[in-house]
C-alpha cells in the first residue's frame, strides 16, 4: 500500500521535478511528487506531497529529509493525513 508524506516549508522555486529528485536520493523509489499551487496565480503554496510504494522507504525518507535544506528552506516532513 502506498504511503504519502506531507512536505512543508517549500521554497516558491521548488517544482515537482526538484521535489522528486530530492526525495529519490539514496535510491528511494518515489511514485509521485507534487507541489501544490495556487489555482489563480499558479504560484507554489509552500507545501507538497510525496508518495512512496513502500512504507519502509517512506519512513526512511521522512527521517532523512525532515529538517534538511531544499532551495534555501528547511523542510518539514510528516506523514500525510487523508482528507475526510
mmCIF file of the N, C-alpha and C atoms, coordinates in Angstrom:
data_MODEL
# 
_entry.id   MODEL 
# 
loop_
_atom_site.group_PDB 
_atom_site.id 
_atom_site.type_symbol 
_atom_site.label_atom_id 
_atom_site.label_alt_id 
_atom_site.label_comp_id 
_atom_site.label_asym_id 
_atom_site.label_entity_id 
_atom_site.label_seq_id 
_atom_site.pdbx_PDB_ins_code 
_atom_site.Cartn_x 
_atom_site.Cartn_y 
_atom_site.Cartn_z 
_atom_site.occupancy 
_atom_site.B_iso_or_equiv 
_atom_site.pdbx_formal_charge 
_atom_site.auth_seq_id 
_atom_site.auth_comp_id 
_atom_site.auth_asym_id 
_atom_site.auth_atom_id 
_atom_site.pdbx_PDB_model_num 
ATOM 1   N N  . UNK A 1 1  ? 0.842   -1.189 0.000   1.00 0.00 ? 1  UNK A N  1 
ATOM 2   C CA . UNK A 1 1  ? 0.000   0.000  0.000   1.00 0.00 ? 1  UNK A CA 1 
ATOM 3   C C  . UNK A 1 1  ? 0.882   1.246  0.000   1.00 0.00 ? 1  UNK A C  1 
ATOM 4   N N  . UNK A 1 2  ? 0.536   2.226  -0.798  1.00 0.00 ? 2  UNK A N  1 
ATOM 5   C CA . UNK A 1 2  ? 1.324   3.446  -0.931  1.00 0.00 ? 2  UNK A CA 1 
ATOM 6   C C  . UNK A 1 2  ? 1.207   4.300  0.323   1.00 0.00 ? 2  UNK A C  1 
ATOM 7   N N  . UNK A 1 3  ? 2.271   4.996  0.623   1.00 0.00 ? 3  UNK A N  1 
ATOM 8   C CA . UNK A 1 3  ? 2.295   5.881  1.784   1.00 0.00 ? 3  UNK A CA 1 
ATOM 9   C C  . UNK A 1 3  ? 2.663   7.280  1.304   1.00 0.00 ? 3  UNK A C  1 
ATOM 10  N N  . UNK A 1 4  ? 1.892   8.276  1.749   1.00 0.00 ? 4  UNK A N  1 
ATOM 11  C CA . UNK A 1 4  ? 2.076   9.653  1.308   1.00 0.00 ? 4  UNK A CA 1 
ATOM 12  C C  . UNK A 1 4  ? 2.660   10.489 2.447   1.00 0.00 ? 4  UNK A C  1 
ATOM 13  N N  . UNK A 1 5  ? 3.635   11.329 2.089   1.00 0.00 ? 5  UNK A N  1 
ATOM 14  C CA . UNK A 1 5  ? 4.254   12.247 3.044   1.00 0.00 ? 5  UNK A CA 1 
ATOM 15  C C  . UNK A 1 5  ? 3.885   13.682 2.699   1.00 0.00 ? 5  UNK A C  1 
ATOM 16  N N  . UNK A 1 6  ? 3.645   14.472 3.745   1.00 0.00 ? 6  UNK A N  1 
ATOM 17  C CA . UNK A 1 6  ? 3.427   15.917 3.606   1.00 0.00 ? 6  UNK A CA 1 
ATOM 18  C C  . UNK A 1 6  ? 4.789   16.586 3.714   1.00 0.00 ? 6  UNK A C  1 
ATOM 19  N N  . UNK A 1 7  ? 5.078   17.515 2.812   1.00 0.00 ? 7  UNK A N  1 
ATOM 20  C CA . UNK A 1 7  ? 6.337   18.253 2.841   1.00 0.00 ? 7  UNK A CA 1 
ATOM 21  C C  . UNK A 1 7  ? 5.993   19.736 2.919   1.00 0.00 ? 7  UNK A C  1 
ATOM 22  N N  . UNK A 1 8  ? 6.331   20.363 4.035   1.00 0.00 ? 8  UNK A N  1 
ATOM 23  C CA . UNK A 1 8  ? 6.014   21.763 4.244   1.00 0.00 ? 8  UNK A CA 1 
ATOM 24  C C  . UNK A 1 8  ? 7.241   22.650 4.219   1.00 0.00 ? 8  UNK A C  1 
ATOM 25  N N  . UNK A 1 9  ? 6.997   23.944 4.156   1.00 0.00 ? 9  UNK A N  1 
ATOM 26  C CA . UNK A 1 9  ? 8.020   24.982 4.142   1.00 0.00 ? 9  UNK A CA 1 
ATOM 27  C C  . UNK A 1 9  ? 8.857   24.940 2.870   1.00 0.00 ? 9  UNK A C  1 
ATOM 28  N N  . UNK A 1 10 ? 8.199   24.623 1.739   1.00 0.00 ? 10 UNK A N  1 
ATOM 29  C CA . UNK A 1 10 ? 8.905   24.592 0.464   1.00 0.00 ? 10 UNK A CA 1 
ATOM 30  C C  . UNK A 1 10 ? 9.140   26.007 -0.055  1.00 0.00 ? 10 UNK A C  1 
ATOM 31  N N  . UNK A 1 11 ? 10.239  26.168 -0.756  1.00 0.00 ? 11 UNK A N  1 
ATOM 32  C CA . UNK A 1 11 ? 10.538  27.421 -1.436  1.00 0.00 ? 11 UNK A CA 1 
ATOM 33  C C  . UNK A 1 11 ? 9.559   27.590 -2.594  1.00 0.00 ? 11 UNK A C  1 
ATOM 34  N N  . UNK A 1 12 ? 9.281   28.843 -2.951  1.00 0.00 ? 12 UNK A N  1 
ATOM 35  C CA . UNK A 1 12 ? 8.418   29.101 -4.102  1.00 0.00 ? 12 UNK A CA 1 
ATOM 36  C C  . UNK A 1 12 ? 9.085   28.657 -5.402  1.00 0.00 ? 12 UNK A C  1 
ATOM 37  N N  . UNK A 1 13 ? 10.400  28.425 -5.359  1.00 0.00 ? 13 UNK A N  1 
ATOM 38  C CA . UNK A 1 13 ? 11.138  27.987 -6.552  1.00 0.00 ? 13 UNK A CA 1 
ATOM 39  C C  . UNK A 1 13 ? 11.137  26.475 -6.729  1.00 0.00 ? 13 UNK A C  1 
ATOM 40  N N  . UNK A 1 14 ? 10.705  25.730 -5.728  1.00 0.00 ? 14 UNK A N  1 
ATOM 41  C CA . UNK A 1 14 ? 10.695  24.268 -5.813  1.00 0.00 ? 14 UNK A CA 1 
ATOM 42  C C  . UNK A 1 14 ? 9.543   23.816 -6.698  1.00 0.00 ? 14 UNK A C  1 
ATOM 43  N N  . UNK A 1 15 ? 9.851   22.918 -7.638  1.00 0.00 ? 15 UNK A N  1 
ATOM 44  C CA . UNK A 1 15 ? 8.801   22.367 -8.507  1.00 0.00 ? 15 UNK A CA 1 
ATOM 45  C C  . UNK A 1 15 ? 8.717   20.856 -8.302  1.00 0.00 ? 15 UNK A C  1 
ATOM 46  N N  . UNK A 1 16 ? 7.790   20.220 -9.011  1.00 0.00 ? 16 UNK A N  1 
ATOM 47  C CA . UNK A 1 16 ? 7.569   18.781 -8.863  1.00 0.00 ? 16 UNK A CA 1 
ATOM 48  C C  . UNK A 1 16 ? 8.851   17.986 -9.109  1.00 0.00 ? 16 UNK A C  1 
ATOM 49  N N  . UNK A 1 17 ? 9.583   18.335 -10.151 1.00 0.00 ? 17 UNK A N  1 
ATOM 50  C CA . UNK A 1 17 ? 10.791  17.591 -10.517 1.00 0.00 ? 17 UNK A CA 1 
ATOM 51  C C  . UNK A 1 17 ? 11.880  17.699 -9.452  1.00 0.00 ? 17 UNK A C  1 
ATOM 52  N N  . UNK A 1 18 ? 12.096  18.896 -8.915  1.00 0.00 ? 18 UNK A N  1 
ATOM 53  C CA . UNK A 1 18 ? 13.146  19.035 -7.901  1.00 0.00 ? 18 UNK A CA 1 
ATOM 54  C C  . UNK A 1 18 ? 12.736  18.387 -6.578  1.00 0.00 ? 18 UNK A C  1 
ATOM 55  N N  . UNK A 1 19 ? 11.442  18.379 -6.279  1.00 0.00 ? 19 UNK A N  1 
ATOM 56  C CA . UNK A 1 19 ? 10.956  17.695 -5.077  1.00 0.00 ? 19 UNK A CA 1 
ATOM 57  C C  . UNK A 1 19 ? 11.165  16.191 -5.221  1.00 0.00 ? 19 UNK A C  1 
ATOM 58  N N  . UNK A 1 20 ? 10.832  15.655 -6.381  1.00 0.00 ? 20 UNK A N  1 
ATOM 59  C CA . UNK A 1 20 ? 11.031  14.227 -6.618  1.00 0.00 ? 20 UNK A CA 1 
ATOM 60  C C  . UNK A 1 20 ? 12.512  13.862 -6.572  1.00 0.00 ? 20 UNK A C  1 
ATOM 61  N N  . UNK A 1 21 ? 13.356  14.689 -7.154  1.00 0.00 ? 21 UNK A N  1 
ATOM 62  C CA . UNK A 1 21 ? 14.797  14.416 -7.151  1.00 0.00 ? 21 UNK A CA 1 
ATOM 63  C C  . UNK A 1 21 ? 15.362  14.390 -5.736  1.00 0.00 ? 21 UNK A C  1 
ATOM 64  N N  . UNK A 1 22 ? 14.913  15.311 -4.899  1.00 0.00 ? 22 UNK A N  1 
ATOM 65  C CA . UNK A 1 22 ? 15.405  15.363 -3.524  1.00 0.00 ? 22 UNK A CA 1 
ATOM 66  C C  . UNK A 1 22 ? 15.002  14.117 -2.738  1.00 0.00 ? 22 UNK A C  1 
ATOM 67  N N  . UNK A 1 23 ? 13.781  13.652 -2.949  1.00 0.00 ? 23 UNK A N  1 
ATOM 68  C CA . UNK A 1 23 ? 13.290  12.505 -2.184  1.00 0.00 ? 23 UNK A CA 1 
ATOM 69  C C  . UNK A 1 23 ? 13.695  11.163 -2.772  1.00 0.00 ? 23 UNK A C  1 
ATOM 70  N N  . UNK A 1 24 ? 14.127  11.125 -4.033  1.00 0.00 ? 24 UNK A N  1 
ATOM 71  C CA . UNK A 1 24 ? 14.547  9.860  -4.623  1.00 0.00 ? 24 UNK A CA 1 
ATOM 72  C C  . UNK A 1 24 ? 16.040  9.618  -4.435  1.00 0.00 ? 24 UNK A C  1 
ATOM 73  N N  . UNK A 1 25 ? 16.706  10.532 -3.754  1.00 0.00 ? 25 UNK A N  1 
ATOM 74  C CA . UNK A 1 25 ? 18.130  10.345 -3.448  1.00 0.00 ? 25 UNK A CA 1 
ATOM 75  C C  . UNK A 1 25 ? 18.293  9.084  -2.603  1.00 0.00 ? 25 UNK A C  1 
ATOM 76  N N  . UNK A 1 26 ? 19.463  8.548  -2.564  1.00 0.00 ? 26 UNK A N  1 
ATOM 77  C CA . UNK A 1 26 ? 19.764  7.325  -1.819  1.00 0.00 ? 26 UNK A CA 1 
ATOM 78  C C  . UNK A 1 26 ? 19.005  6.119  -2.357  1.00 0.00 ? 26 UNK A C  1 
ATOM 79  N N  . UNK A 1 27 ? 18.566  6.179  -3.614  1.00 0.00 ? 27 UNK A N  1 
ATOM 80  C CA . UNK A 1 27 ? 17.939  5.037  -4.246  1.00 0.00 ? 27 UNK A CA 1 
ATOM 81  C C  . UNK A 1 27 ? 16.491  4.784  -3.888  1.00 0.00 ? 27 UNK A C  1 
ATOM 82  N N  . UNK A 1 28 ? 15.856  5.726  -3.187  1.00 0.00 ? 28 UNK A N  1 
ATOM 83  C CA . UNK A 1 28 ? 14.431  5.546  -2.844  1.00 0.00 ? 28 UNK A CA 1 
ATOM 84  C C  . UNK A 1 28 ? 13.586  5.688  -4.101  1.00 0.00 ? 28 UNK A C  1 
ATOM 85  N N  . UNK A 1 29 ? 12.517  4.904  -4.169  1.00 0.00 ? 29 UNK A N  1 
ATOM 86  C CA . UNK A 1 29 ? 11.634  4.890  -5.331  1.00 0.00 ? 29 UNK A CA 1 
ATOM 87  C C  . UNK A 1 29 ? 10.377  5.711  -5.051  1.00 0.00 ? 29 UNK A C  1 
ATOM 88  N N  . UNK A 1 30 ? 10.284  6.882  -5.682  1.00 0.00 ? 30 UNK A N  1 
ATOM 89  C CA . UNK A 1 30 ? 9.156   7.796  -5.489  1.00 0.00 ? 30 UNK A CA 1 
ATOM 90  C C  . UNK A 1 30 ? 8.084   7.485  -6.534  1.00 0.00 ? 30 UNK A C  1 
ATOM 91  N N  . UNK A 1 31 ? 6.843   7.274  -6.080  1.00 0.00 ? 31 UNK A N  1 
ATOM 92  C CA . UNK A 1 31 ? 5.729   7.075  -7.014  1.00 0.00 ? 31 UNK A CA 1 
ATOM 93  C C  . UNK A 1 31 ? 5.292   8.390  -7.627  1.00 0.00 ? 31 UNK A C  1 
ATOM 94  N N  . UNK A 1 32 ? 5.161   9.416  -6.785  1.00 0.00 ? 32 UNK A N  1 
ATOM 95  C CA . UNK A 1 32 ? 4.755   10.739 -7.267  1.00 0.00 ? 32 UNK A CA 1 
ATOM 96  C C  . UNK A 1 32 ? 5.248   11.810 -6.315  1.00 0.00 ? 32 UNK A C  1 
ATOM 97  N N  . UNK A 1 33 ? 5.466   12.989 -6.861  1.00 0.00 ? 33 UNK A N  1 
ATOM 98  C CA . UNK A 1 33 ? 5.848   14.158 -6.072  1.00 0.00 ? 33 UNK A CA 1 
ATOM 99  C C  . UNK A 1 33 ? 5.101   15.343 -6.660  1.00 0.00 ? 33 UNK A C  1 
ATOM 100 N N  . UNK A 1 34 ? 4.389   16.066 -5.807  1.00 0.00 ? 34 UNK A N  1 
ATOM 101 C CA . UNK A 1 34 ? 3.570   17.165 -6.316  1.00 0.00 ? 34 UNK A CA 1 
ATOM 102 C C  . UNK A 1 34 ? 3.644   18.364 -5.385  1.00 0.00 ? 34 UNK A C  1 
ATOM 103 N N  . UNK A 1 35 ? 4.014   19.503 -5.950  1.00 0.00 ? 35 UNK A N  1 
ATOM 104 C CA . UNK A 1 35 ? 3.978   20.773 -5.227  1.00 0.00 ? 35 UNK A CA 1 
ATOM 105 C C  . UNK A 1 35 ? 2.597   21.375 -5.469  1.00 0.00 ? 35 UNK A C  1 
ATOM 106 N N  . UNK A 1 36 ? 1.922   21.761 -4.411  1.00 0.00 ? 36 UNK A N  1 
ATOM 107 C CA . UNK A 1 36 ? 0.576   22.317 -4.523  1.00 0.00 ? 36 UNK A CA 1 
ATOM 108 C C  . UNK A 1 36 ? 0.687   23.794 -4.901  1.00 0.00 ? 36 UNK A C  1 
ATOM 109 N N  . UNK A 1 37 ? -0.056  24.182 -5.938  1.00 0.00 ? 37 UNK A N  1 
ATOM 110 C CA . UNK A 1 37 ? -0.004  25.558 -6.431  1.00 0.00 ? 37 UNK A CA 1 
ATOM 111 C C  . UNK A 1 37 ? -1.336  26.261 -6.239  1.00 0.00 ? 37 UNK A C  1 
ATOM 112 N N  . UNK A 1 38 ? -1.264  27.577 -6.191  1.00 0.00 ? 38 UNK A N  1 
ATOM 113 C CA . UNK A 1 38 ? -2.451  28.405 -6.097  1.00 0.00 ? 38 UNK A CA 1 
ATOM 114 C C  . UNK A 1 38 ? -3.228  28.317 -7.406  1.00 0.00 ? 38 UNK A C  1 
ATOM 115 N N  . UNK A 1 39 ? -4.513  28.146 -7.320  1.00 0.00 ? 39 UNK A N  1 
ATOM 116 C CA . UNK A 1 39 ? -5.350  27.981 -8.503  1.00 0.00 ? 39 UNK A CA 1 
ATOM 117 C C  . UNK A 1 39 ? -5.342  29.216 -9.397  1.00 0.00 ? 39 UNK A C  1 
ATOM 118 N N  . UNK A 1 40 ? -5.320  30.396 -8.809  1.00 0.00 ? 40 UNK A N  1 
ATOM 119 C CA . UNK A 1 40 ? -5.409  31.634 -9.586  1.00 0.00 ? 40 UNK A CA 1 
ATOM 120 C C  . UNK A 1 40 ? -4.061  32.099 -10.145 1.00 0.00 ? 40 UNK A C  1 
ATOM 121 N N  . UNK A 1 41 ? -3.019  32.045 -9.306  1.00 0.00 ? 41 UNK A N  1 
ATOM 122 C CA . UNK A 1 41 ? -1.727  32.590 -9.724  1.00 0.00 ? 41 UNK A CA 1 
ATOM 123 C C  . UNK A 1 41 ? -0.776  31.537 -10.276 1.00 0.00 ? 41 UNK A C  1 
ATOM 124 N N  . UNK A 1 42 ? -0.981  30.272 -9.941  1.00 0.00 ? 42 UNK A N  1 
ATOM 125 C CA . UNK A 1 42 ? -0.077  29.219 -10.371 1.00 0.00 ? 42 UNK A CA 1 
ATOM 126 C C  . UNK A 1 42 ? 1.192   29.144 -9.547  1.00 0.00 ? 42 UNK A C  1 
ATOM 127 N N  . UNK A 1 43 ? 1.312   30.005 -8.535  1.00 0.00 ? 43 UNK A N  1 
ATOM 128 C CA . UNK A 1 43 ? 2.495   30.035 -7.665  1.00 0.00 ? 43 UNK A CA 1 
ATOM 129 C C  . UNK A 1 43 ? 2.380   28.969 -6.582  1.00 0.00 ? 43 UNK A C  1 
ATOM 130 N N  . UNK A 1 44 ? 3.499   28.426 -6.177  1.00 0.00 ? 44 UNK A N  1 
ATOM 131 C CA . UNK A 1 44 ? 3.531   27.408 -5.130  1.00 0.00 ? 44 UNK A CA 1 
ATOM 132 C C  . UNK A 1 44 ? 2.884   27.932 -3.854  1.00 0.00 ? 44 UNK A C  1 
ATOM 133 N N  . UNK A 1 45 ? 2.164   27.062 -3.159  1.00 0.00 ? 45 UNK A N  1 
ATOM 134 C CA . UNK A 1 45 ? 1.564   27.429 -1.875  1.00 0.00 ? 45 UNK A CA 1 
ATOM 135 C C  . UNK A 1 45 ? 2.500   27.087 -0.723  1.00 0.00 ? 45 UNK A C  1 
ATOM 136 N N  . UNK A 1 46 ? 3.687   26.554 -1.029  1.00 0.00 ? 46 UNK A N  1 
ATOM 137 C CA . UNK A 1 46 ? 4.692   26.304 0.000   1.00 0.00 ? 46 UNK A CA 1 
ATOM 138 C C  . UNK A 1 46 ? 4.642   24.915 0.618   1.00 0.00 ? 46 UNK A C  1 
ATOM 139 N N  . UNK A 1 47 ? 3.848   24.021 0.037   1.00 0.00 ? 47 UNK A N  1 
ATOM 140 C CA . UNK A 1 47 ? 3.834   22.648 0.529   1.00 0.00 ? 47 UNK A CA 1 
ATOM 141 C C  . UNK A 1 47 ? 3.545   21.693 -0.619  1.00 0.00 ? 47 UNK A C  1 
ATOM 142 N N  . UNK A 1 48 ? 3.783   20.411 -0.347  1.00 0.00 ? 48 UNK A N  1 
ATOM 143 C CA . UNK A 1 48 ? 3.547   19.407 -1.371  1.00 0.00 ? 48 UNK A CA 1 
ATOM 144 C C  . UNK A 1 48 ? 3.429   18.036 -0.748  1.00 0.00 ? 48 UNK A C  1 
ATOM 145 N N  . UNK A 1 49 ? 3.309   17.029 -1.610  1.00 0.00 ? 49 UNK A N  1 
ATOM 146 C CA . UNK A 1 49 ? 3.159   15.650 -1.168  1.00 0.00 ? 49 UNK A CA 1 
ATOM 147 C C  . UNK A 1 49 ? 4.065   14.757 -1.995  1.00 0.00 ? 49 UNK A C  1 
ATOM 148 N N  . UNK A 1 50 ? 4.659   13.768 -1.328  1.00 0.00 ? 50 UNK A N  1 
ATOM 149 C CA . UNK A 1 50 ? 5.493   12.775 -1.986  1.00 0.00 ? 50 UNK A CA 1 
ATOM 150 C C  . UNK A 1 50 ? 4.935   11.412 -1.612  1.00 0.00 ? 50 UNK A C  1 
ATOM 151 N N  . UNK A 1 51 ? 4.743   10.558 -2.612  1.00 0.00 ? 51 UNK A N  1 
ATOM 152 C CA . UNK A 1 51 ? 4.147   9.249  -2.367  1.00 0.00 ? 51 UNK A CA 1 
ATOM 153 C C  . UNK A 1 51 ? 5.151   8.144  -2.688  1.00 0.00 ? 51 UNK A C  1 
ATOM 154 N N  . UNK A 1 52 ? 5.212   7.159  -1.792  1.00 0.00 ? 52 UNK A N  1 
ATOM 155 C CA . UNK A 1 52 ? 6.100   6.012  -1.941  1.00 0.00 ? 52 UNK A CA 1 
ATOM 156 C C  . UNK A 1 52 ? 5.276   4.734  -1.972  1.00 0.00 ? 52 UNK A C  1 
ATOM 157 N N  . UNK A 1 53 ? 5.766   3.733  -2.698  1.00 0.00 ? 53 UNK A N  1 
ATOM 158 C CA . UNK A 1 53 ? 5.098   2.443  -2.761  1.00 0.00 ? 53 UNK A CA 1 
ATOM 159 C C  . UNK A 1 53 ? 5.376   1.630  -1.500  1.00 0.00 ? 53 UNK A C  1 
ATOM 160 N N  . UNK A 1 54 ? 6.553   1.807  -0.935  1.00 0.00 ? 54 UNK A N  1 
ATOM 161 C CA . UNK A 1 54 ? 6.998   1.011  0.210   1.00 0.00 ? 54 UNK A CA 1 
ATOM 162 C C  . UNK A 1 54 ? 6.985   1.842  1.488   1.00 0.00 ? 54 UNK A C  1 
ATOM 163 N N  . UNK A 1 55 ? 6.351   1.330  2.541   1.00 0.00 ? 55 UNK A N  1 
ATOM 164 C CA . UNK A 1 55 ? 6.281   2.045  3.822   1.00 0.00 ? 55 UNK A CA 1 
ATOM 165 C C  . UNK A 1 55 ? 7.667   2.275  4.426   1.00 0.00 ? 55 UNK A C  1 
ATOM 166 N N  . UNK A 1 56 ? 8.571   1.317  4.254   1.00 0.00 ? 56 UNK A N  1 
ATOM 167 C CA . UNK A 1 56 ? 9.930   1.460  4.778   1.00 0.00 ? 56 UNK A CA 1 
ATOM 168 C C  . UNK A 1 56 ? 10.680  2.598  4.111   1.00 0.00 ? 56 UNK A C  1 
ATOM 169 N N  . UNK A 1 57 ? 10.519  2.721  2.797   1.00 0.00 ? 57 UNK A N  1 
ATOM 170 C CA . UNK A 1 57 ? 11.163  3.824  2.083   1.00 0.00 ? 57 UNK A CA 1 
ATOM 171 C C  . UNK A 1 57 ? 10.573  5.161  2.499   1.00 0.00 ? 57 UNK A C  1 
ATOM 172 N N  . UNK A 1 58 ? 9.265   5.196  2.714   1.00 0.00 ? 58 UNK A N  1 
ATOM 173 C CA . UNK A 1 58 ? 8.610   6.438  3.154   1.00 0.00 ? 58 UNK A CA 1 
ATOM 174 C C  . UNK A 1 58 ? 9.133   6.852  4.527   1.00 0.00 ? 58 UNK A C  1 
ATOM 175 N N  . UNK A 1 59 ? 9.242   5.896  5.430   1.00 0.00 ? 59 UNK A N  1 
ATOM 176 C CA . UNK A 1 59 ? 9.749   6.186  6.773   1.00 0.00 ? 59 UNK A CA 1 
ATOM 177 C C  . UNK A 1 59 ? 11.194  6.664  6.704   1.00 0.00 ? 59 UNK A C  1 
ATOM 178 N N  . UNK A 1 60 ? 11.995  6.002  5.881   1.00 0.00 ? 60 UNK A N  1 
ATOM 179 C CA . UNK A 1 60 ? 13.391  6.385  5.705   1.00 0.00 ? 60 UNK A CA 1 
ATOM 180 C C  . UNK A 1 60 ? 13.504  7.803  5.147   1.00 0.00 ? 60 UNK A C  1 
ATOM 181 N N  . UNK A 1 61 ? 12.682  8.107  4.146   1.00 0.00 ? 61 UNK A N  1 
ATOM 182 C CA . UNK A 1 61 ? 12.702  9.440  3.538   1.00 0.00 ? 61 UNK A CA 1 
ATOM 183 C C  . UNK A 1 61 ? 12.265  10.504 4.539   1.00 0.00 ? 61 UNK A C  1 
ATOM 184 N N  . UNK A 1 62 ? 11.245  10.199 5.336   1.00 0.00 ? 62 UNK A N  1 
ATOM 185 C CA . UNK A 1 62 ? 10.756  11.158 6.321   1.00 0.00 ? 62 UNK A CA 1 
ATOM 186 C C  . UNK A 1 62 ? 11.850  11.484 7.335   1.00 0.00 ? 62 UNK A C  1 
ATOM 187 N N  . UNK A 1 63 ? 12.531  10.462 7.820   1.00 0.00 ? 63 UNK A N  1 
ATOM 188 C CA . UNK A 1 63 ? 13.604  10.671 8.796   1.00 0.00 ? 63 UNK A CA 1 
ATOM 189 C C  . UNK A 1 63 ? 14.796  11.401 8.181   1.00 0.00 ? 63 UNK A C  1 
ATOM 190 N N  . UNK A 1 64 ? 15.123  11.061 6.937   1.00 0.00 ? 64 UNK A N  1 
ATOM 191 C CA . UNK A 1 64 ? 16.288  11.660 6.284   1.00 0.00 ? 64 UNK A CA 1 
ATOM 192 C C  . UNK A 1 64 ? 16.045  13.107 5.865   1.00 0.00 ? 64 UNK A C  1 
ATOM 193 N N  . UNK A 1 65 ? 14.836  13.425 5.414   1.00 0.00 ? 65 UNK A N  1 
ATOM 194 C CA . UNK A 1 65 ? 14.572  14.738 4.818   1.00 0.00 ? 65 UNK A CA 1 
ATOM 195 C C  . UNK A 1 65 ? 14.027  15.773 5.790   1.00 0.00 ? 65 UNK A C  1 
ATOM 196 N N  . UNK A 1 66 ? 13.435  15.364 6.903   1.00 0.00 ? 66 UNK A N  1 
ATOM 197 C CA . UNK A 1 66 ? 12.906  16.331 7.862   1.00 0.00 ? 66 UNK A CA 1 
ATOM 198 C C  . UNK A 1 66 ? 14.051  17.168 8.427   1.00 0.00 ? 66 UNK A C  1 
ATOM 199 N N  . UNK A 1 67 ? 13.942  18.472 8.287   1.00 0.00 ? 67 UNK A N  1 
ATOM 200 C CA . UNK A 1 67 ? 14.981  19.378 8.773   1.00 0.00 ? 67 UNK A CA 1 
ATOM 201 C C  . UNK A 1 67 ? 16.085  19.665 7.769   1.00 0.00 ? 67 UNK A C  1 
ATOM 202 N N  . UNK A 1 68 ? 16.048  19.030 6.602   1.00 0.00 ? 68 UNK A N  1 
ATOM 203 C CA . UNK A 1 68 ? 17.064  19.257 5.578   1.00 0.00 ? 68 UNK A CA 1 
ATOM 204 C C  . UNK A 1 68 ? 16.739  20.518 4.769   1.00 0.00 ? 68 UNK A C  1 
ATOM 205 N N  . UNK A 1 69 ? 17.762  21.059 4.145   1.00 0.00 ? 69 UNK A N  1 
ATOM 206 C CA . UNK A 1 69 ? 17.611  22.260 3.332   1.00 0.00 ? 69 UNK A CA 1 
ATOM 207 C C  . UNK A 1 69 ? 17.323  21.880 1.880   1.00 0.00 ? 69 UNK A C  1 
ATOM 208 N N  . UNK A 1 70 ? 16.303  22.521 1.293   1.00 0.00 ? 70 UNK A N  1 
ATOM 209 C CA . UNK A 1 70 ? 15.997  22.365 -0.129  1.00 0.00 ? 70 UNK A CA 1 
ATOM 210 C C  . UNK A 1 70 ? 15.657  23.740 -0.681  1.00 0.00 ? 70 UNK A C  1 
ATOM 211 N N  . UNK A 1 71 ? 16.440  24.188 -1.648  1.00 0.00 ? 71 UNK A N  1 
ATOM 212 C CA . UNK A 1 71 ? 16.252  25.507 -2.263  1.00 0.00 ? 71 UNK A CA 1 
ATOM 213 C C  . UNK A 1 71 ? 16.224  26.631 -1.232  1.00 0.00 ? 71 UNK A C  1 
ATOM 214 N N  . UNK A 1 72 ? 17.082  26.507 -0.215  1.00 0.00 ? 72 UNK A N  1 
ATOM 215 C CA . UNK A 1 72 ? 17.221  27.569 0.777   1.00 0.00 ? 72 UNK A CA 1 
ATOM 216 C C  . UNK A 1 72 ? 16.196  27.556 1.905   1.00 0.00 ? 72 UNK A C  1 
ATOM 217 N N  . UNK A 1 73 ? 15.360  26.531 1.993   1.00 0.00 ? 73 UNK A N  1 
ATOM 218 C CA . UNK A 1 73 ? 14.344  26.436 3.050   1.00 0.00 ? 73 UNK A CA 1 
ATOM 219 C C  . UNK A 1 73 ? 14.523  25.120 3.799   1.00 0.00 ? 73 UNK A C  1 
ATOM 220 N N  . UNK A 1 74 ? 14.246  25.135 5.106   1.00 0.00 ? 74 UNK A N  1 
ATOM 221 C CA . UNK A 1 74 ? 14.313  23.935 5.932   1.00 0.00 ? 74 UNK A CA 1 
ATOM 222 C C  . UNK A 1 74 ? 12.989  23.193 5.848   1.00 0.00 ? 74 UNK A C  1 
ATOM 223 N N  . UNK A 1 75 ? 13.036  21.951 5.386   1.00 0.00 ? 75 UNK A N  1 
ATOM 224 C CA . UNK A 1 75 ? 11.821  21.175 5.160   1.00 0.00 ? 75 UNK A CA 1 
ATOM 225 C C  . UNK A 1 75 ? 11.210  20.642 6.455   1.00 0.00 ? 75 UNK A C  1 
ATOM 226 N N  . UNK A 1 76 ? 9.889   20.573 6.457   1.00 0.00 ? 76 UNK A N  1 
ATOM 227 C CA . UNK A 1 76 ? 9.128   19.869 7.496   1.00 0.00 ? 76 UNK A CA 1 
ATOM 228 C C  . UNK A 1 76 ? 8.461   18.693 6.799   1.00 0.00 ? 76 UNK A C  1 
ATOM 229 N N  . UNK A 1 77 ? 8.777   17.483 7.233   1.00 0.00 ? 77 UNK A N  1 
ATOM 230 C CA . UNK A 1 77 ? 8.238   16.287 6.580   1.00 0.00 ? 77 UNK A CA 1 
ATOM 231 C C  . UNK A 1 77 ? 7.510   15.452 7.624   1.00 0.00 ? 77 UNK A C  1 
ATOM 232 N N  . UNK A 1 78 ? 6.238   15.156 7.342   1.00 0.00 ? 78 UNK A N  1 
ATOM 233 C CA . UNK A 1 78 ? 5.404   14.339 8.213   1.00 0.00 ? 78 UNK A CA 1 
ATOM 234 C C  . UNK A 1 78 ? 4.585   13.381 7.375   1.00 0.00 ? 78 UNK A C  1 
ATOM 235 N N  . UNK A 1 79 ? 4.025   12.398 8.041   1.00 0.00 ? 79 UNK A N  1 
ATOM 236 C CA . UNK A 1 79 ? 3.082   11.509 7.350   1.00 0.00 ? 79 UNK A CA 1 
ATOM 237 C C  . UNK A 1 79 ? 1.832   12.317 7.017   1.00 0.00 ? 79 UNK A C  1 
ATOM 238 N N  . UNK A 1 80 ? 1.339   12.182 5.793   1.00 0.00 ? 80 UNK A N  1 
ATOM 239 C CA . UNK A 1 80 ? 0.160   12.944 5.358   1.00 0.00 ? 80 UNK A CA 1 
ATOM 240 C C  . UNK A 1 80 ? -1.103  12.334 5.954   1.00 0.00 ? 80 UNK A C  1 
ATOM 241 N N  . UNK A 1 81 ? -2.040  13.204 6.310   1.00 0.00 ? 81 UNK A N  1 
ATOM 242 C CA . UNK A 1 81 ? -3.345  12.765 6.790   1.00 0.00 ? 81 UNK A CA 1 
ATOM 243 C C  . UNK A 1 81 ? -4.329  12.804 5.637   1.00 0.00 ? 81 UNK A C  1 
ATOM 244 N N  . UNK A 1 82 ? -5.168  11.790 5.521   1.00 0.00 ? 82 UNK A N  1 
ATOM 245 C CA . UNK A 1 82 ? -6.165  11.770 4.472   1.00 0.00 ? 82 UNK A CA 1 
ATOM 246 C C  . UNK A 1 82 ? -7.263  12.785 4.771   1.00 0.00 ? 82 UNK A C  1 
ATOM 247 N N  . UNK A 1 83 ? -7.774  13.381 3.685   1.00 0.00 ? 83 UNK A N  1 
ATOM 248 C CA . UNK A 1 83 ? -8.927  14.282 3.835   1.00 0.00 ? 83 UNK A CA 1 
ATOM 249 C C  . UNK A 1 83 ? -10.156 13.484 4.217   1.00 0.00 ? 83 UNK A C  1 
ATOM 250 N N  . UNK A 1 84 ? -11.018 14.087 4.953   1.00 0.00 ? 84 UNK A N  1 
ATOM 251 C CA . UNK A 1 84 ? -12.273 13.405 5.319   1.00 0.00 ? 84 UNK A CA 1 
ATOM 252 C C  . UNK A 1 84 ? -13.357 13.743 4.363   1.00 0.00 ? 84 UNK A C  1 
# 
